[in-house]
């Protein structure tokens, strides 16, 4: 029975080979691969290696994919092995039909047509008629070895030239149309590619599935890709994947770039693990494909604004599939550069220097989001903070999503502390007075250290979580040790999502976040100082919290900067009632902090 190739590809993808082999062979990590003693011959030292989609024994030479392994270890036939693996993967094996066999035969026929065209394009490139195209490629810095490695060619300039050249091989125009090499025009069939340098596109196993063509010079469209066919889908295909697959297995870094020439230039410079989408943004299918090869590929986009927008779009897509096992690194090239131009200017060493600066997605994400968002008003900062939370919530793994929320909010509050320490109050017009007078700041109480006061405030919020929204902004500026800082951001996260801000819900949230023990430790430490009784009234809890906050060395300056910033905004937008309400609130917060009293204006 002939099975559709796409079914077999999906079956292999949904039955990770290491898991299947690991049921009968003890495997251990060896770099990115796994190894063990070969089940096909007796050995004491492991020489049997399991890769992403195949196994190989360097002792006896046994080699195959997951289907082959099941056949050889169980004695099953091909169809028996497929049916067993499909059952485990929850897939249904397609029924044997004449139509399925015919479709598979048709796909094979299209591949043969494409291979014949590829041979013809290559022949023309090195013939006198392809002289200008060959000079163009050499002028782009490509060696003849590289040109032949990627099978580059020349489409010719004569109308119907390809059909004429392949007629002797029994290939008809309707076959060329089905393969995406010709199309039906108003006056008959015409070539899909005319006067273009040709780039063969192959699938992950090296089968030819389509072509891309580039015009020489500055004409438009610069690149033309073949149309969707029975063997070619742009959203599933990546240029250079078959070559990158072999290189990554040998230790090369998997690098995702934007275009054909970037892939080829990188390969020639020694970076053989490069791939590129085919005129589309990266899709979910592309991400699945590259994650099969590498748990943390590098996404490298051009240094211009369009490249950075594309990078952000890719990151937001990747977040919806991110897991502890699969992530990305992001490489930002210098402005106006792409890999091809960078290598031309500085060689492989220049690209390697850039590659070493690639950041994990967790480190790059905040900067990418901040670069597209204004944060110069309270409204804008509130919207940006909510945006950070929403982005993190796209991650399906709840534990990982929580880690990203905390990391993004850590960066947000660190930026706020840094910005305010540099004096955002300078935005206030000289001579401007606050709407109400403020009493002098009291001297700090020497009975408790800064850390003790901070811990007491944290313990108060653990006992009285309904206070969190009231004090959240002020508390974000308090310095805490790393572990307790994570606990603070868990409280922020709780307040942003919980339906009820009560102790029972908070305990559940902290248990889920893995911070329950840390919370109990803080409460125990605070109990030895001046911790408020857990059954204190809301008014007593708020008064106690603000009394500790008023004694912090920085708090008045921070609140004053926030108040001044809001006042400056209100003076420029005096019809904004919400800004006026916030201004009143910040003045009351200042009064509370200075006097140790409680109570805030509604916002």
N, C-alpha and C positions, 0 to 999 in steps of 0.2 A: 504494500500500500504506500502510495506517495503522500506524505504529509506536507502541508504548507510550511514553507521556511519560516514565516513569521510566527507560526505556532511553536515550532521547535526553538526558535530564539527566545520566546517568552517563557517556555518551559525551563530552559537552561537558566534564565535570569531569575525565575522564581524558586529554583532549587539550588541554592548555593552549594558548589561542589565540595567545599571544605566541610560543610555540615554532613553531607552524605558520606564522604570518605571517613570522616571522624567517628562514625558509628562503629567501624570495624578496624580502623587504624589509629593508633595513638599518635596525635599530631602535636607538635610544639612550634611556637613562633620562631621564625628565622628571618629577621628583618620584616618586610611586608608580607612575606610568604609563610607557609607552614611546611614542616617536613616531618618525616617519620620513616620507619623501616618498611621497605617495599613489601606489599602483600603478594607479589608475583614471583619473588625469588627470596631465598633465605639470606638474610644479612644481619649483622650485628650493629653496624654503623649506619645511621639514616642517610639514604641517598635518594629518597622518594620525595619529590617536592610538589606541593599543591599551590597552584596560582589562582587567579580570579575566575578562570573559566576552563582550566585544563590541568592535568597532572603530567609529570614526567619523572621517570626514574633514570638517574644518571648511571646506575649500575647495570641494569638489564635492558634499558632503552624503551620500556613500556611507556605508552603515551596515549592520551585520549581525553574525552570530555566526560561529563557526569553520566551520560547515557552509556558510553563505552565502559565506564567503570562498573556500572551495575550489570551489564552484560557479561563482563569477564569474571566478575567475582561471584555471580549467582548462576551463570549458565543460561540466563534468560535470552530470548531472541530480542531483536531490535524493538519490535512492537510490544513485547511483554515488558521490556525495560521502560519504554515510553509510558505505557499504561500505568505502571507502578509509580513512577515519578509524578505523573499527572494526578493520580489519586492523592498522593501526599501533598501536592501543591493546590489541590482543590480545583483542578482544571478538567475540562471535558475534552477528550480526544476527538478530533473531527471524524465524522463518519466517512468510511471509504466510499467515494463517489467518483464516477467518471469525470464529473466537472472539476473536482479537486485535482485529479491527475492531469487533466487538460490544462488547468491553470498553472500548475507547476511546470509543465512542459513549455507553456507559453513564456513564463518567466525566464526559463533557461534559454529559450530562443532569443529573447530580447537581449540577454547578456551576451550572446554570441554576436549579435548585430553590433552592439556597442564596442566589443573587443575588436571587431573588424574595422570599425570607424577609428578607434584609437590607433591601430597600426597604420592606417592611411594618413591620419593627421601627423603622426610622428615622421612618416616618410616624407611628407610634403615640407615639414619644417627644415629638414636637412637637405632638401632638394633646392635647386636654383630659385624656384618660385617662392620658397620660404625664407630667402636670404634676409629680407628686412625684418621679419619676425624673429629670426635667430639673432640678428644683431641687436634687436630690441631687448631680448632676454639677457644676452651677454652684457649689454649696456646697463641693465639693472643689477649687474654684479653676480649673475648666476654662471657657474661653471657648466661645461658640457656634461660632466658626471652628474651634477644635480638635475640638469634638464632631463637626462635620461632616467634618473631615479624616479622622478615624479611623472614620467611619461608625457611631458609637455609636447604640444604639437601646434600645427597651423591649419586653419579651416579652409584655406584657399579663398579665392575671390571670384571664381566663376559660378554663375547661377547653375544649380543642379550638378555641380562638380562632384560632390560626394556620391550622389546617386549613380552618376556615370562611372565613377571609379569602382564602386562595389557591385555593379551590375554583373560583372564577370564572375562574382562569387555567388550568384543566385539570390542576391538580396534585392528586394523590390522596394519602391518608394513607400508603399503602405506600411512596410516593416520599419522603415526609417521614421515614419510619422509616429508609430506606436512607441518607438524607442526614444522619442523626443528630439530627434535629429533634423526633422523636417516638419513643416506645418502646411496646412491647406490654405492657400491664398486665394484672392479673387480670380487670379488667372492661372490657377493650378498649384501644384506643390512647389514650395520654396524652401531654401535652407534656413534652419533655425540659427545657424552660426555663419556669419559672412565676414571675411577679413578680420578674423580674431585669433589671438593666441589661445590655445585650448588647454584646459586643465581637467584631466580625467578625475572623476569622483568615484571612490570605491567604498564599499561597506567595511565593517570591522574585520571581515575575513578576507578582504582583498578582491571581492567580486565587483566588477565595474557596473555602476548603476546609473551614471549620468555624466554630463560635462558642464563645465563653466567656461565662458569665453570672455576674454578681455580685449577691448579695442586698443590699438596702439595710438598713443597721443592723448588728446584731451576731449575726444568726442563723447557723446552721451547716447545710450547709457554706457557707463564705463564697463560694467560687468553684466553679463547675461547668463543666467543659470537655466539648465534644461527644465522643462515643465514636469509636473507630477505625472508619474507613470506607474505601471504595475510593479516596478522594481525600485522606484525613487520617490521618497518623501522628504521634503526639505526640513520639516520639523523633527525628523528622526535622524537625519544624516549630518555627519561632521566631516569636513575636509581634512584629509591626512590621518584619519582614525586608524587605518590598518597599519601604517608605519609607526604611529605613536604607540600603538598597543604593544608592539614588539619592543620598542625602546623603553617604555615604562617598566616592562617586566625585567629589563636589564638594569634598572635603577635610575632612569631618566625622570626628571620632574615633568608631570603633566601640566601643560600650559595652554590655556584657552585664549586665543587671540581673535582678531576681527576678520582677517581676510586671507585669501590664498597666498599672496606674496609674503605676508608675515610668517605663515607656516613654513614656506620654503626657505626664506632668509634665515629663520631660526634654525632649521634643520641643517643648512649648510654651515652655520656658525657653531654647530655642536649641540644644539638644543633640539634633539630629535623627538621629543615628546609633545610637540605642538599640534593643536587642532583648531579648527575655526568653523563657526556656523556658516550656512550658505545663503547669505543675504537676508537673514531673519535674526530677530533677537533670540537669545537662548531660551529654549522651551523646557518644560518638565521632562520630556523625553531625552533631550540633550543632557540634562543634569543626571538622569538615571544612567545614561551611557558613560559619562565621564566618572561617575562614582563607582562604576563597576571596575574601572582601572585604578583609581586612586581615591583614598579616603579624604584627601585634602588637596585637590587640584588648585592651581593658581589661575585666577581670572585676570587677564591683562587686557585692558582697553586703552585706546588712544588717549593722549594727554589733553585733547581739546574738550570743550564743553559738551559736545555731543557724546564723546566717549565716556565722560563721567556720568552723564545722564543714563547712558546704557548700562554702566556698571551698577548704578543704584537700582535700576529696574531689575537687573539680574539678581542682586542681593535680596531684594524684597521677594522675588520668586523663590529663591533658594531657602529663605526662612520658612516657607510653608512645608519644606521637606527636610529641614535640618534635624539632625539627631546626634547623640553622643558619638556615633560611628562615622558620620559624614558631615564634613564642613568644607569651607573654602578659605583660600588666602587671596588677598586683593593686591594687585600691583599697579601703582600709579606711575605712569611714565611722565617725563618732563612735558610741559606744554608744547603743542604742535608736533610732538613726536609720535611715531608708531614703531613697532619693533624693527621693521624694515629700515626706516630712516635712521633709527638709533644705531643699528649695527653698521650701516654704511658710514656713519660719522665716527663711531668709536670702536667698531669691531665687537666681537663676542664679549670682551672684557667689560665693555660699557653696559651691555645688557645684563651680564652676570652681576655687576655692581647694583643695578636696579633690582634684579631678582631677589637679592639678599635683603632688600627692604620690604618685601611683600609682607603684609600684615594679616593676622588672622581676622576673619570677618568680625569677631567680637570687638577687636580694637579699632577697625576701620569704620564700623557702622555709625558710631556717634558722629564722627567728623563728616561723613557723607550726608547724614540727615541735617546736621547743623549748617552745612554749607548751602543748603537750599531753603533755609528758614530764617526769617527775621526774629530777633529776640530782644528788641530794644524797648519793649513796653511790657507791663505786667500781663496784658492780654496775650501778647505774642508768646511770652515765656510759658504761660499756662497752657496754651495750645500746643506748644512744642513738647512740653512735658507729657501731655496726654498722647501726643504722637509717638513718643518713645515707648510708652506703655502699650499702645496699640500694635506697634511694630513687633515688639517682643512677644506679644500674645499670638502672633501668627505661627510661632513655632509649635508644632503638634506635641512634642514631648514636654509634659508639664514641668518636670524638674529642670530641664534645660531652659524652658521659657522663663522660669523664675530666676535662674541665674542671669539670663540676659537682661531681665527687668532691673535686677539689682545693679548689674554692671552699668547699664545705661543711666540709671538714676544716680549712681555714684558719680559718674562723669558730669551729669547735669548739675548736681549740687556743688561739686568741686569747682566747676566753672563759675557758678554763682558766687562762691566764697572768694575766688580769685578776683572776679570782676569787682566785687564790692570792696575788697581790700585795696583796690586801686582807685577807689573814690568815685563811684557813680554819682555821688551827690553833686559833682561839678556841673551836672546838667541844670541845676537850679540857678535861676537868674540871681546875680549878685544883689544883696540887699533884701531878698525876699524873706518874709517872716512866715513861720508856720501859722495855721489858723488859730491854734491855742497855745498858751504858754506851757513850758515843761519844767517840772521841778528839778533841782540839781540831782545828779546821780549819787547814790549812797556809796560809802566805802565798802569794799568787799569784806565779807565775813571770813576771817582767817581760820575759823573752826573747820572748814571743809576745803579740800583741794578742788581744783578745776575738774579733775576726773571724778571725784566723789560727787560733786554737784551734778555733773553730766549723768552719772549712773543713777542718782536719785531721780532725775527727771525721767530717765528711761524706765525705771522701775514704776514710777507713778503712772506712766502710760500703759505699762503692762497690766497694772491693777485696774486702771480706769480708761479703757480704750476709746470711750466716747469722746475723750479730750483730744484725740489725735488730729482731727480736722482743724480744731481751733488753734493748735500750737505747731502744726506741721511745718509751716514756712519758717517760723522762728527757730525751731529745733534743727532744721536742716543745716544751720550754720555752726552747730556745736561740734567741736572736735571729739571724736571717739576712737578707741582702738579698732583695728580692722574687724574683729569678730563682732564687737558690739555695734559697729557701723552697719554690718550686714543685718543685724537684728533691727536696727532703726529702719532700714529700707524695707524690711519685711513688714514692719508696722505701716509704712507708707503704702505698700502694696495692698495690705489688708484693708486699709481705710478706703482705697480706691475701688475695691471690688466687693466688699462684704455688704450684705443687705442689712445686717444688724451689727452695730459696733458694741458687742458685749463680750464678756470674758470667755464664755463657752466657744463662741465662733473664733475668737483669737487663738485660743489654745489649739483648736483643730487646725487652724492655718499654720501655726508654728510647728506643730507635729509634722504636717505635710511638707513644710519647708526644711525640716531637719534641724530646726533651731530651738526646739523645746528645752533641751538641756541647757543651752546657752541662756535662755530666758530665766530658767530657775536659778542659774548661777548668779545672774545679775540681781535677782530679787533677794537671794541669800546675802550677797555682799551689801546691798543697800539696807537690809534689815539691821545690820550692825552699826549703822550710822543714824540717820534721821528719817527713815522711811515712814511715809504716811500710812496709817492703818488702811487695809483694803476696803473696809466698810465705811470709809469717810464719804461724806456727801459730795455731790458734784461741785458745789461751790467751794468746799474745803479742798478738794483735790486740785481744782484750778488755781486757787489762791496759793497752795503749796508749790505747785509747779512754777508759777510765775515768780514766786519769791526766790526760788533757786536760780531761775533764769536771770533775774535782775542782778545777781551777784557774779555772773560770768564776766570775764574781763573784756569780751568783745561785743556783748549783745547790744548795748545801747548804740554803738557805732553802726552796727549792721542794720538795726531797725531804723535808725535815723536815715541811713542811706536809702533804704527802701521807701521810707516816707517821703524823702526829698525827691526821689525818682518819680513817685506817683504824683507828687505835687507839681513837678515840672510838666508831666504829661497833662494833668488836669488844666493847668494854666493855658496850654495850647489847645485844649479841647473842652472848654468850659460847658458845653452842652451835653457832655458825657456824664450822665447821672451815676453810672456804675463806677467811673473813676472817682467821682466825689465821695461815694460811699466807701470806696477803698481807702481814700485819703483819711476820712474820719476814723476808719478802723485802725490804720497804722498809727495815728496819733494816740488812740486809746491803748493800743499795744505798748507804745512807748511809755505812756503813763503807768500801765500795769507793771511793766518791767522795772521802772524806776521806783515805784512805790511798793511793789510786792503785792498789789491788789489784783482782783480778778474782774471778769466781766468784759465782754467785747461788744462792739456794735454789730448788728446784723449786716452781712455782706450779700 
